[in-house]
Amino acid sequence: MASDIHAAASKRFPRNLPTTLTAVAHGTNTARDGRDRYPCRISNRFVRTRNGRFRRTTALCVNVSGGNFNYVFDMA
């Protein structure tokens, strides 16, 4: 699921991701009743370090049954 978010960001680079995105669980035993879909809130912000600036993207994803995950990554 996190790789789907990263792939979407790579395709849109250098533009930001939209503020909402849906990640979907992959696999054979996915329930298909809403628990395999994770609506995500996306935050894009620039961070300045000694080596320069880069964009830090944070995704907070929660499904209907309360399962959640955070995914944070940086892009140059």
N, C-alpha and C positions, 0 to 999 in steps of 0.2 A: 504494500500500500504506500509506503514511504517512497518507493522508487517511482510510483505514478506521479506523486507530487513533484519530485525532483525532475522527472522527464518533462512535465508540463512547464516548469520553470526554465529548463534548458531550451525548450522550443521558443519561449517568449523572450529570452534574454536579448537585449538589455532592458526590455520593458518589465514592469512589475507583474506579479501574478494578480488575478482579481482577488477581492477581499473574501470571497466564498468559493469553495471548491468541494467536490465530493470524491472521496477515496472509496474504492470498492475492494472488499476482501476477495482474493482469488483462491481457488482450490476446489477440491471435489466435494467437501462436506459443508459448503456454505449454505445457510438456511434459506436464503432468498425471501426472508420475511421482514426485512428492515434491519436485522442485526448485522448484515454484511455491508451495509452502507454507512459511511462515516462522513457526515457533513463537517467541513473544516472551516475555521475562521483563520484567515491568512493575514499576517502582519509583515510588511516590508519596510525596512529602515536601513539607512546608511550608518556604518560604524567607521570611525577614523582610528587608525593605529599608526605606529611608526613607519610601517611598510606601505602605507597608503590607505585608500578608502575601499570598502567592499560592502556589498549589500547582504544583510542578514535577514533571512526569511524564516519566520516561525509559523508553524501550522498547529493549531489545537483542534483535534478531531474527536467527536463524541457521537456514539450511535444511540439508538432509541432505548437500549437496555442499560445504558450508563457506562459501557466500556469506552475507554478513551486512550489516546496516545498523543504525545507531543513530538514534533519533528522539527529540528532546527538545523539549518545549513547555511553556508556562506557561499556567495558567488563573487568573483572578481569584478 
